[in-house]
Amino acid sequence: MCAAKLERTGFVLRNVWPNFKHFAGEQSTSLAHSSSESGFVRKNSQKAEAAAGAKHVQRRYHANRSRMVPRQLSGWLSSSGARHFVAAATGARPEVSSLSLQPGVVPQPSSEVLKSGHRKDQALRSGVSIDELIKNAADKYELNEAFWGRYADIPSMALASEKEDILQIIENFALIHRKHIYLFQRLKSTVLRTLDMWSASDFAVLCHAWAQLGFLHEDLCVGMADRVQATAYACTCQELCWLMDAYATARCSVDSVVNEITRQTLLRLEEFTPSQLCLHASSFARLNIRNAQLFSSIADMLEQVPLCVEDSVLGQTPALSARDLTLAAYSFAKLGFHTPRIFETVARSALPVIRDFTARDLQMLTVALVRVQHKDAELLEALSIQAQRRIAQFNSESLALLLRGMAFFGRSRDPLFTRAVAQLPRAILTFRPGDVTALLSAFAAARVHSPALFDVVTPFILEKAGVFTASDWLLVLQSYSSLGHRDSTFLSALALHLEASKLSFPQLSSALADCSRLSFTGATSALAEAAHTKLTLGGGMCSADVVAQMYTALLLLGSETPGSAGLLMALAEHLNSGAVELSPASCVDLCFASLLAPPVDGGGRHPVDTLQLVERCTRDIQELSREGQLLLGLIAQGLEQLLPWNNKALRYAEQIQSLNLRADSEAESSESLSEGCWIAAAGHLVPRAGGQAGRTSPSEVESLAEPGGLGGLPAESGVFLAAEIRDALSNVSAALAARGIEHNLVLDGPTEAHILLSRSSFLSELERASGTGLDDKLVLLWGSSVHFLSNSEEDSTNSALSLASKLQVAALQAAYGAKVLVLPHWRLPCLTRATGSSIDDLFRVLKELCRPAIK
């Protein structure tokens, strides 16, 4: 009996199962093959779903079969399970599908199923019908009716095997700017099978058309390399450009092909048109192929191109179009051929065709000029005007890079920045966090004072806070601090979302420095705790400048914050042995903080002697930026006020004052600000070391001037703070003048901007208060949000003056021998934002603030 069962099982396995497996596999393979070809046309086609379902059923069947013993398998095949499986695999209904268990008989699907599958397969292969193609393209392009009438449908086109037919099909599709994936795949397979029939000239035409349609792949470029090398000598100049452009478009570099095309180009260089030379240079640049001989020859040829201004006036095509000039500048800049003559040629040729530059061309040309640091005022002005015309066409990345380029050349007062802010409410909807950081970095580098910028950017940051990474938060914070703009809403969101544990030690140092510049203590505890942990684990890897920057920031923020005292002592230990490695910028920052703040351990000494730092700063003063030199002038004031008994300190103070360090009030910025306003910004926005250098995001470093960095930018930062001080004091002066009070608005000088008035003139308006010393003077100093240390806007009333503010108060007291009153910004909001307050309301609040000082 067992033998009989085994024999029946063996019969089933030998006869029924092979037939069943062949049938099911054939159906599944057919469906999968059809889906793989038509999937290029429609991703969610019904055929693809059927193929996926068949594969899934087949995988389930094999899994079940592998677990069946022969007896179970025999019973299953004789049951209804097999019939349902075949129905699922063939796509037919179970009631019309059957499986013969007789040996040697292969089950067949019904004719209805075959016809349905064939119709679906034909529709997917055809995609859009020829009639529909002609209908859609007839309104836009001129059609070759003789060609389109030759073919009944797309599958018949896919059967073309002759070289002439294939080229004709591809060229006509290129003329109507349409791409058909299934057709092009079939034709490319035919080309790869018949490579010996094709020459380099044929490949040039084919690849040029496919490059225009976005269907140029690396497999074709590699496959045709041998034929291109062998027959490139027969190509025209245009075809050589097309071939090189094809390899550049696919980012596929084949040495044999590149060498042959280069050789042919040098042999026939004079036959190339200027436009072809620019395209050729672009192809070499995209492949990062530096050929000095070729590019020198191209530069010589482009210099000889005559400048025909009348061409653009008469509507004729100029010798060098806007696109040609963009490609040439981009190519020479990217490959490092910084020849001034070629960029002079570009500048000379760009002006007549400036209105033809697209948004992308403007961005590429500006970035190229930044890379080679070629400043042409006339060209930059023309680019700016054209960019304002095209402002609505810029995407987020192009706009940020263009503004960054303008900032590099110091065009802070360019109207392009205003136009960009006007477009920002519409454009920012598509911004990514990286685009926001790049945009803010551009405005910070240009020192543009635009409150409307933050009216748009800050709400966007709050809305997208969840997608900002720790590095993104840090870059945005750097821009806010560089501009000197303290936004309490942004800082609160920063303290909430910034994950300090994900920052490196240099990034933590930079974050603390920026918080110190904005007098924000809300994030100090978290940053200090994370920094202490990283310093303990890898303190030996920290540079002296980074440690000094963090030490300076914590001193100015105050050691009362939890976690700050322990970190300050750990940093002091590292600075004891690394003072000689400090840069001049770090020395002046550390000297300023050490002079104002007491040591944390109470021992009376900082890790680096303050006078030694002063001596080094004085010696290396030429290496300091203008902002560093202004800070050194404030250090001299501190030496006189805080160390009057130290003769050495007084000598250093006299030496520094003799240098006559002054702010450059004529420096490029969007505002005309006086020396006193810049001095205020320099004294409060500390530490500065590492604050300006290295503040460019990775995408900007890659796209902008790699050799020069930000060297061409002005050094002063804090344009928002300087402008706020100027505007607020001007409004106070207007209120005093409206009541006839004599005063003096001091905006220039070695101290921070202030208002000087006598008590007698002020008291006459206070309804006659009597007393002695009516001739004593009173100094009014504006107290912005940066003048007070606080962790939020709501905590302003409990804020304390920062150390830099106390130094300015002491300096003004010594200079005038008078009382100094700091006007807190939260008591006079009408001075910094529009509230509709009248002069009378302003004077009433001012009188309340001044009365205690006068008494």
C-alpha positions in Angstrom: 0.0 0.0 0.0 2.8 2.4 0.9 4.5 1.5 -2.4 1.4 2.3 -4.3 1.1 5.7 -2.6 4.7 6.5 -3.2 4.3 5.6 -6.9 1.2 7.9 -7.2 3.2 10.7 -5.5 6.1 10.2 -7.8 3.8 10.2 -10.8 2.4 13.6 -9.7 5.9 15.1 -9.1 7.2 13.8 -12.5 4.3 14.7 -14.7 1.8 17.1 -13.1 4.1 19.4 -11.2 6.5 20.2 -14.1 3.5 21.1 -16.3 1.9 23.2 -13.6 5.2 24.9 -12.8 5.9 25.7 -16.5 2.4 27.2 -16.9 2.5 29.3 -13.8 6.0 30.4 -14.4 5.3 31.3 -18.0 2.3 33.5 -17.0 4.2 35.2 -14.2 7.3 35.8 -16.4 5.1 37.2 -19.2 3.4 39.6 -16.9 6.6 40.7 -15.1 8.3 41.3 -18.4 5.5 43.4 -19.7 5.4 45.4 -16.5 9.2 46.0 -16.4 9.0 47.5 -19.9 5.9 49.6 -19.5 6.7 50.6 -15.9 8.9 53.4 -17.4 5.7 54.9 -18.8 3.3 54.5 -15.9 4.4 53.7 -12.4 1.0 52.5 -11.1 -0.2 50.6 -14.2 -2.7 47.7 -13.8 -0.2 45.4 -15.5 2.4 46.2 -12.9 -0.1 45.4 -10.1 -1.1 42.1 -11.8 2.6 41.1 -12.1 3.2 42.0 -8.5 0.2 39.9 -7.5 1.3 37.0 -9.6 4.8 37.1 -8.1 3.3 37.3 -4.6 1.0 34.3 -5.2 3.9 32.3 -6.7 6.1 33.0 -3.8 3.3 31.9 -1.4 2.9 28.7 -3.4 6.6 27.9 -3.4 6.7 28.5 0.4 3.7 26.2 0.9 5.1 23.5 -1.4 8.4 23.5 0.4 6.5 22.6 3.6 4.4 19.8 2.1 5.2 16.2 2.3 4.5 14.2 -0.9 1.1 12.9 0.4 -0.1 16.4 1.2 1.1 17.7 -2.1 -0.8 15.0 -4.0 -3.9 15.8 -2.1 -3.5 19.6 -2.6 -3.1 19.2 -6.4 -6.3 17.2 -6.6 -8.2 19.8 -4.6 -9.6 23.2 -5.4 -6.5 25.0 -4.1 -4.7 24.4 -7.4 -7.5 25.8 -9.4 -7.7 29.0 -7.4 -3.9 29.4 -7.7 -4.0 29.1 -11.5 -6.9 31.6 -11.6 -4.9 34.1 -9.6 -1.8 33.6 -11.7 -3.6 33.9 -15.0 -5.9 36.7 -14.0 -9.0 34.7 -14.9 -12.0 34.0 -12.8 -11.8 30.7 -10.8 -15.0 29.3 -12.4 -13.5 29.6 -16.0 -10.1 28.2 -15.1 -9.3 24.6 -14.7 -6.3 22.4 -14.4 -6.0 19.0 -16.1 -4.3 16.5 -13.9 -3.6 14.2 -16.9 0.1 13.8 -17.7 1.5 15.8 -20.5 -1.4 18.2 -20.8 -0.5 21.9 -20.3 -3.4 24.1 -19.1 -4.1 27.2 -21.2 -5.8 30.4 -20.3 -9.0 31.4 -22.0 -9.0 33.5 -25.1 -10.8 36.3 -23.2 -7.9 36.5 -20.8 -5.3 36.5 -23.6 -7.1 39.3 -25.5 -7.4 41.4 -22.4 -3.8 41.1 -21.5 -2.7 41.9 -25.0 -4.7 45.0 -25.1 -3.3 46.2 -21.8 0.2 45.4 -22.9 -0.2 47.3 -26.1 -1.7 50.4 -24.3 1.2 50.5 -21.8 3.8 50.1 -24.6 2.3 52.8 -26.7 1.8 55.3 -23.9 0.5 58.4 -25.5 -0.8 57.7 -29.0 0.7 59.4 -32.0 -2.5 61.2 -32.7 -2.4 62.7 -29.2 1.3 63.6 -29.6 0.5 65.5 -32.8 -2.5 67.2 -31.3 -0.6 68.4 -28.3 2.5 69.6 -30.2 0.8 71.1 -33.2 0.1 74.4 -31.4 3.6 74.9 -30.2 6.0 73.3 -32.7 6.2 72.9 -36.5 5.6 69.2 -37.2 7.1 67.0 -39.9 3.9 65.5 -41.2 5.7 63.2 -43.6 7.5 61.5 -40.7 4.6 61.2 -38.3 2.4 59.8 -41.1 4.8 56.8 -41.6 4.1 55.1 -38.3 0.8 53.7 -37.1 1.7 53.6 -33.4 4.6 53.7 -30.9 5.3 50.0 -31.0 5.9 50.1 -34.7 8.5 52.9 -34.1 10.2 50.8 -31.5 10.9 48.1 -34.2 13.1 50.5 -36.2 16.6 49.0 -36.7 18.2 51.2 -39.4 20.5 54.0 -38.2 18.7 56.6 -40.3 15.3 55.6 -39.1 16.4 55.7 -35.4 18.0 59.2 -35.8 14.9 60.5 -37.6 12.7 59.3 -34.8 14.8 60.7 -32.0 15.3 64.1 -33.8 11.6 64.5 -34.4 10.8 63.7 -30.7 13.4 66.3 -29.8 11.7 68.9 -32.0 8.5 68.5 -30.1 10.3 68.2 -26.7 8.6 64.9 -25.8 10.2 61.9 -24.2 8.9 58.3 -24.5 10.7 56.0 -22.2 9.6 52.7 -23.6 10.4 53.7 -27.2 13.8 55.2 -26.3 14.7 52.1 -24.3 14.0 49.8 -27.2 15.9 52.1 -29.6 18.9 52.3 -27.3 19.0 48.5 -27.0 19.1 48.4 -30.8 21.9 50.9 -31.0 24.0 49.0 -28.4 23.5 45.8 -30.5 24.7 47.5 -33.7 27.5 49.8 -32.5 29.6 49.0 -35.6 27.1 50.6 -37.8 27.5 54.0 -36.1 30.1 56.6 -36.4 31.1 59.5 -34.0 29.1 61.9 -36.1 26.0 59.7 -35.7 26.5 59.4 -32.0 26.9 63.2 -31.7 23.5 63.8 -33.2 21.9 61.0 -31.2 23.4 62.0 -27.9 22.6 65.7 -28.4 18.9 65.0 -28.9 18.8 62.6 -26.0 20.6 65.1 -23.8 18.0 67.7 -24.6 15.3 65.3 -23.6 17.0 64.1 -20.4 17.5 60.5 -21.7 21.3 60.3 -21.9 22.7 57.4 -19.8 26.1 56.3 -18.9 25.8 52.8 -20.5 25.5 54.4 -23.9 28.5 56.7 -23.3 30.7 53.8 -22.3 29.4 51.5 -25.0 30.1 54.0 -27.8 33.5 55.1 -26.6 35.6 52.9 -28.9 33.6 53.9 -32.0 33.9 57.6 -31.0 37.6 57.4 -30.6 38.1 55.6 -33.9 35.9 57.9 -36.0 36.2 61.3 -34.2 38.4 62.7 -37.0 35.4 62.8 -39.3 33.3 65.0 -36.9 32.6 68.7 -37.5 33.4 71.2 -34.8 29.7 71.2 -33.8 29.7 67.5 -33.5 32.8 67.5 -31.3 31.1 69.9 -29.0 28.0 67.7 -28.9 30.0 64.6 -28.0 31.9 66.3 -25.2 28.7 67.8 -23.9 27.1 64.4 -23.9 29.8 62.9 -21.7 29.7 66.0 -19.5 25.9 65.7 -19.2 26.1 62.1 -18.1 29.1 62.9 -15.9 31.0 60.1 -17.6 34.6 60.6 -18.3 36.4 58.2 -20.7 40.1 59.1 -21.0 40.4 57.7 -24.6 37.5 59.8 -25.8 38.5 62.9 -23.9 42.1 62.8 -25.3 40.9 62.3 -28.8 38.3 65.1 -28.7 41.0 67.4 -27.1 43.4 66.5 -29.9 40.9 67.2 -32.6 39.9 70.5 -30.9 43.4 71.8 -30.8 44.0 70.9 -34.4 40.9 72.8 -35.6 40.6 75.4 -32.9 40.2 78.3 -35.4 37.2 76.6 -37.0 35.2 76.8 -33.8 32.7 79.6 -33.3 32.9 81.6 -30.0 29.6 79.9 -28.8 31.0 76.4 -29.5 34.2 77.3 -27.6 32.2 78.3 -24.5 30.1 75.1 -24.6 33.3 73.1 -25.0 34.9 74.8 -22.0 31.8 74.1 -20.0 32.0 70.4 -20.8 35.6 70.2 -19.6 34.6 72.1 -16.4 31.7 69.8 -15.6 34.1 66.8 -15.9 36.8 68.6 -13.8 39.3 68.2 -16.6 42.0 70.8 -16.4 43.9 71.3 -19.7 45.9 74.5 -19.4 46.9 74.5 -23.1 43.3 74.1 -24.3 41.9 76.8 -22.0 44.7 79.2 -22.8 43.9 78.8 -26.5 40.2 79.3 -25.8 41.0 82.4 -23.9 43.0 83.8 -26.8 40.2 83.0 -29.2 37.6 84.7 -27.0 39.7 87.8 -26.7 39.6 88.3 -30.4 35.8 88.3 -30.6 34.8 91.8 -31.6 32.4 93.7 -29.4 29.4 94.6 -31.6 27.0 96.7 -29.6 24.9 97.4 -32.6 24.0 93.7 -32.8 21.8 93.8 -29.8 20.3 97.2 -30.9 19.4 95.9 -34.3 18.0 92.6 -32.9 20.8 90.5 -34.4 22.3 87.5 -32.6 25.6 88.6 -30.9 28.7 86.6 -31.3 28.6 85.8 -27.5 25.2 85.3 -26.0 24.4 85.7 -22.3 24.4 81.9 -21.9 27.8 81.6 -23.6 29.4 84.2 -21.3 27.9 82.5 -18.3 29.4 79.1 -19.3 32.8 80.6 -20.1 33.0 82.5 -16.8 31.8 79.4 -14.9 34.3 77.1 -16.6 37.4 79.2 -16.1 36.5 80.0 -12.5 35.7 76.4 -11.5 38.9 75.0 -13.0 41.1 77.7 -11.4 42.2 79.5 -14.6 41.9 83.0 -13.0 43.1 84.9 -16.0 42.1 88.6 -15.6 41.9 89.0 -19.4 39.2 86.4 -19.9 37.0 88.0 -17.2 37.6 91.4 -18.7 36.4 90.0 -22.0 33.3 88.5 -20.2 32.6 91.9 -18.5 33.0 93.8 -21.8 30.8 91.4 -23.7 28.1 91.0 -21.1 26.9 94.6 -21.0 25.3 94.7 -24.5 23.3 91.4 -23.7 22.6 92.0 -20.1 18.9 91.8 -20.6 19.2 88.3 -21.9 20.6 86.9 -18.7 18.2 84.5 -16.9 18.0 84.1 -13.1 20.2 81.0 -13.3 22.8 82.8 -15.5 22.9 85.7 -13.1 23.6 83.5 -10.2 26.3 81.4 -12.0 28.1 84.5 -13.3 28.1 86.2 -9.9 29.5 83.1 -8.2 32.2 82.9 -10.9 33.2 86.5 -10.3 33.4 85.7 -6.6 35.5 82.7 -7.1 38.2 84.6 -9.0 37.6 87.8 -6.9 37.1 89.9 -10.0 35.3 93.1 -9.1 33.9 95.1 -11.9 31.7 97.8 -10.6 29.9 98.5 -13.9 29.2 94.8 -14.5 28.0 94.2 -10.9 25.6 97.2 -11.2 24.3 95.8 -14.5 23.9 92.4 -13.0 22.0 93.8 -10.0 19.6 95.7 -12.2 18.9 92.7 -14.3 18.4 90.6 -11.2 15.8 93.0 -10.0 14.0 92.6 -13.2 14.1 88.8 -12.9 13.6 88.7 -9.1 10.4 86.6 -9.3 12.2 83.9 -11.3 14.9 83.0 -8.7 14.5 79.9 -6.6 15.6 79.9 -3.0 19.2 78.6 -3.6 19.9 80.9 -6.5 18.6 83.9 -4.7 20.7 83.2 -1.6 23.9 82.6 -3.6 23.4 85.8 -5.7 22.9 87.9 -2.5 26.0 86.2 -1.0 28.0 87.2 -4.0 26.8 90.8 -3.8 27.7 90.9 -0.1 31.2 89.6 -1.0 31.8 92.6 -3.1 30.5 94.9 -0.4 27.4 96.0 -2.2 25.5 96.6 1.1 23.3 99.4 -0.2 22.3 97.6 -3.4 18.5 97.9 -4.0 18.6 94.1 -4.8 18.5 93.3 -1.1 15.3 95.4 -0.7 13.7 93.7 -3.7 14.6 90.3 -2.3 12.9 91.1 1.0 9.8 92.3 -0.9 9.7 88.9 -2.6 10.4 86.9 0.5 6.8 86.4 1.7 6.1 84.5 -1.5 9.4 82.8 -2.0 10.0 81.6 1.5 7.2 79.1 1.2 9.6 76.8 -0.7 12.6 77.5 1.4 14.5 74.7 3.2 16.4 75.3 6.5 19.6 75.5 4.5 18.2 78.2 2.3 17.2 80.3 5.3 20.6 80.0 6.8 22.2 81.0 3.5 19.9 84.0 3.1 20.5 85.3 6.6 24.3 84.8 6.1 24.1 86.9 3.0 22.3 89.8 4.8 24.7 89.5 7.8 27.8 89.6 5.5 26.4 92.7 3.8 25.4 94.4 7.0 21.9 95.1 5.7 19.6 96.7 8.2 16.1 95.4 7.2 13.6 94.8 10.0 11.2 93.5 7.4 13.5 90.6 6.8 13.0 89.2 10.3 9.3 89.9 10.2 9.2 87.2 7.6 12.1 84.9 8.6 11.4 84.6 12.3 7.8 83.3 12.0 9.0 80.9 9.3 11.7 79.5 11.7 9.1 79.1 14.4 6.8 77.3 12.1 9.5 74.9 10.7 11.4 74.6 14.0 10.9 70.8 14.0 12.9 70.3 10.8 15.8 72.5 11.8 18.9 70.5 12.9 21.2 71.6 15.6 23.7 72.9 13.0 20.9 74.9 11.3 20.0 76.5 14.6 23.6 77.4 15.2 24.0 79.0 11.8 20.8 81.1 12.2 22.0 82.2 15.7 25.3 83.3 14.2 23.5 85.5 11.7 21.3 87.1 14.3 24.3 87.9 16.5 26.4 89.1 13.6 23.6 91.6 12.7 23.2 92.5 16.4 19.5 91.7 16.3 18.2 90.2 19.5 14.8 88.6 18.8 13.3 87.3 22.1 10.9 85.0 20.2 13.6 83.4 18.2 15.9 83.0 21.2 13.1 81.3 23.2 12.6 78.9 20.4 16.3 78.3 20.2 16.6 77.4 23.9 13.6 75.0 23.5 14.7 73.2 20.3 18.5 73.3 20.3 19.9 69.9 21.2 23.3 70.9 22.7 24.4 67.3 23.0 24.5 67.0 19.2 27.0 69.9 18.8 30.7 69.5 18.8 32.9 71.4 21.3 33.8 74.2 18.7 30.1 74.5 17.9 29.2 74.8 21.6 31.9 77.5 21.9 30.4 79.4 19.0 26.9 79.1 20.4 28.0 80.4 23.8 29.8 83.2 22.0 26.7 84.2 20.0 24.5 84.1 23.2 27.0 86.3 24.9 27.0 88.8 22.0 23.2 89.0 22.4 23.3 89.0 26.2 21.0 86.0 26.3 21.4 83.7 29.3 18.5 81.4 28.6 20.6 78.6 26.9 23.8 79.0 28.9 23.1 76.2 31.4 22.4 73.6 28.7 25.3 74.6 26.6 27.7 74.8 29.5 26.7 71.3 30.7 27.2 69.8 27.3 30.5 71.6 26.8 31.8 70.5 30.2 31.0 66.9 29.3 32.8 67.1 25.9 35.8 68.9 27.5 36.2 66.2 30.1 36.1 63.4 27.5 38.3 65.0 24.8 39.7 68.2 26.2 43.2 67.6 24.7 41.8 67.9 21.2 40.4 71.5 21.7 42.4 74.4 20.2 43.4 77.3 22.4 41.3 79.8 20.4 38.1 77.7 20.9 38.8 77.4 24.7 39.5 81.1 25.0 36.3 82.0 23.1 34.2 79.9 25.4 36.0 81.3 28.5 35.4 84.8 27.3 31.7 84.2 26.6 31.1 82.6 30.0 32.8 85.5 31.8 30.6 88.0 30.1 27.5 86.0 30.6 28.3 85.6 34.3 29.4 82.7 36.4 26.1 82.5 38.4 24.4 80.3 35.8 24.3 76.7 36.9 27.2 74.7 35.5 29.2 77.8 34.4 31.5 78.0 37.4 32.8 74.4 37.0 33.3 74.8 33.3 35.2 78.1 33.7 37.6 76.5 36.1 38.2 73.6 33.6 38.7 76.0 30.8 41.2 78.1 32.9 43.3 75.0 33.4 43.5 74.5 29.6 44.4 78.2 29.0 47.3 78.1 31.5 49.4 76.2 29.1 48.1 77.4 25.8 48.3 81.2 25.9 51.1 81.4 23.4 48.9 79.7 20.8 46.2 82.3 20.9 45.5 84.4 17.8 45.4 88.2 18.0 41.6 88.2 17.7 41.3 85.7 20.6 43.8 87.8 22.7 41.8 91.0 22.4 38.5 89.3 23.3 40.0 87.5 26.3 41.7 90.7 27.4 38.4 92.6 27.3 36.6 89.9 29.3 39.4 89.4 31.8 39.5 93.2 32.4 35.8 93.5 33.2 35.0 90.2 35.0 36.6 88.8 38.2 38.1 85.3 38.1 35.7 82.6 39.0 37.9 80.9 41.6 38.2 84.1 43.7 42.0 83.8 43.6 42.4 87.2 42.0 44.0 86.0 38.8 42.8 84.9 35.4 44.6 82.0 33.6 46.4 84.5 31.3 47.7 87.8 32.7 45.6 90.7 31.4 48.6 93.0 30.9 50.4 90.4 28.9 47.4 90.1 26.6 47.4 93.9 26.2 51.0 94.0 25.3 50.5 91.3 22.6 47.4 93.1 21.2 49.4 96.3 21.0 52.2 94.6 19.2 50.0 92.8 16.7 47.6 95.6 16.2 48.0 95.5 12.4 46.7 91.9 12.4 43.4 93.0 14.0 40.3 93.9 12.1 38.7 97.3 12.4 36.2 95.8 14.9 39.1 94.4 16.9 40.9 97.7 16.9 37.7 99.4 18.2 37.6 96.9 21.0 41.2 97.6 21.8 40.3 101.3 22.2 37.6 100.3 24.8 40.2 98.2 26.6 42.3 101.4 26.9 39.3 103.1 28.6 39.0 100.1 30.9 42.6 100.3 31.9 42.2 103.9 32.9 39.0 103.3 34.9 39.7 100.0 36.5 43.5 100.0 37.0 44.3 103.7 37.7 47.0 102.7 40.3 48.9 100.5 37.8 51.5 102.6 35.9 52.1 99.8 33.4 48.4 99.7 32.6 48.3 103.5 32.2 51.3 103.4 29.8 49.5 100.8 27.7 46.4 102.9 27.7 48.3 106.0 26.5 50.0 103.9 23.8 46.7 102.6 22.5 45.0 106.0 22.6 47.9 107.5 20.6 47.1 105.2 17.7 43.9 107.1 17.2 41.8 104.0 16.5 38.5 105.1 14.9 35.6 103.4 13.4 35.2 103.6 9.6 31.9 105.4 9.4 32.2 105.4 5.6 32.4 101.6 5.4 29.9 99.9 3.2 26.6 99.1 5.0 23.0 99.7 4.3 22.9 102.5 6.9 24.9 105.7 7.4 26.0 105.1 11.0 28.4 107.3 13.0 31.5 106.3 14.9 29.8 106.2 18.3 27.2 103.7 17.1 29.8 101.4 15.8 31.8 101.7 19.0 28.7 100.6 20.9 28.3 97.6 18.7 31.9 96.6 19.0 31.8 96.8 22.8 28.7 94.8 23.2 29.1 92.1 20.5 31.9 90.2 22.2 33.5 87.7 21.9 34.3 88.2 18.3 37.1 85.7 17.6 35.7 83.0 15.2 32.6 85.0 14.9 33.1 86.3 11.4 35.5 83.7 10.0 34.1 80.3 9.4 30.4 81.4 9.5 29.7 80.3 6.0 27.5 77.2 5.6 28.9 74.2 3.8 26.8 74.7 0.6 28.1 78.3 0.4 31.7 77.3 0.8 31.3 74.9 -2.1 29.6 77.4 -4.3 31.3 80.7 -3.5 34.8 82.0 -3.3 36.8 79.1 -1.9 40.3 80.7 -2.0 39.2 84.1 -0.6 36.5 83.2 1.9 35.0 86.4 3.3 38.2 88.5 3.1 36.5 91.2 1.0 33.8 91.9 3.5 33.9 94.8 6.1 34.7 93.6 9.6 32.2 95.6 11.7 29.1 93.7 12.8 26.0 94.7 14.7 24.3 97.0 12.2 20.9 96.4 13.9 22.3 97.4 17.3 24.1 100.5 15.9 21.0 101.6 14.0 18.8 101.1 17.1 21.0 103.3 19.2 21.1 106.0 16.6 17.3 106.0 16.0 16.4 105.9 19.7 18.8 108.7 20.7 17.5 110.7 17.7 13.9 110.3 18.9 14.9 111.3 22.4 16.6 114.4 21.0 13.5 115.3 19.1 11.4 115.0 22.2 13.8 117.3 24.1 13.9 119.8 21.3 10.2 119.9 21.1 10.1 121.1 24.7 12.9 123.6 24.2 15.5 121.7 26.3 19.0 122.4 25.3 21.1 119.3 24.8 23.8 117.8 22.7 23.4 114.6 20.7 26.9 113.0 20.6 27.2 110.4 17.9 31.0 110.7 17.2 33.8 110.2 19.6 35.8 107.6 21.5 32.8 106.6 23.6 29.3 105.2 22.9 26.7 107.5 21.4 24.8 109.5 24.0 22.9 112.7 24.8 24.5 115.4 27.0 22.3 118.0 28.7 22.5 120.2 31.8 20.3 119.7 34.8 19.2 123.3 34.9 17.7 123.3 31.5 16.0 120.0 32.2 14.7 121.1 35.6 13.1 124.2 34.2 10.7 121.9 32.4 10.1 120.0 35.6 8.2 122.8 37.1 11.1 124.3 38.9 12.8 122.0 41.2 15.4 123.8 43.3 18.7 122.7 44.7 22.4 122.9 44.4 24.6 121.8 41.5 22.1 122.9 38.8 25.0 123.3 36.4 25.9 119.6 36.7 25.5 117.6 33.5 23.4 114.6 32.9 24.2 111.9 30.3 21.5 109.8 28.7 22.6 106.4 27.3 20.3 104.2 25.4 19.8 100.8 26.9 18.9 98.3 24.2 18.0 94.6 24.8 21.7 93.8 24.3 22.7 96.2 27.1 21.0 94.0 29.7 21.6 90.3 30.5 18.3 88.4 30.5 16.9 85.0 29.5 13.7 86.3 27.9 11.8 89.5 27.0 9.4 89.0 30.0 12.4 89.0 32.3 13.5 92.5 31.2 12.4 94.3 34.3 14.7 92.1 36.4 17.6 92.4 34.0 21.1 93.6 35.0 23.4 95.8 33.0 26.0 93.8 31.1 29.7 94.3 31.9 30.2 96.1 28.6 27.4 98.5 29.5 28.9 99.2 33.0 32.3 100.0 31.3 30.6 102.6 29.1 28.8 104.1 32.1 32.1 104.4 34.0 33.8 105.9 30.9 31.1 108.6 30.5 31.1 109.4 34.2 34.9 109.9 34.0 34.7 111.9 30.8 32.0 114.4 32.0 32.0 114.1 35.8 28.3 113.7 35.6 25.6 111.1 36.3 24.8 108.7 33.6 21.2 107.4 33.1 20.6 104.3 31.0 17.2 104.5 29.3 15.8 100.9 29.4 14.2 99.9 26.1 11.1 98.4 27.6 10.1 101.7 29.2 10.4 103.5 25.9 9.1 101.1 23.2 8.0 103.9 21.0 11.6 104.7 20.2 12.3 101.3 18.6 9.0 100.4 17.0 5.9 102.2 15.7 3.3 102.5 18.6 1.6 105.7 17.7 3.0 107.5 20.7 3.2 111.3 20.5 6.0 113.6 21.6 4.1 114.4 24.7 3.8 110.7 25.7 7.5 110.2 25.0 8.5 113.2 27.1 6.3 112.1 30.0 8.0 108.8 30.2 11.4 110.4 29.8 10.7 112.8 32.6 9.8 109.9 34.9 13.0 108.2 34.1 15.2 111.3 34.6 13.7 112.5 37.9 15.5 110.0 40.1 18.8 110.8 38.5 18.4 114.6 39.0 17.4 114.2 42.6 
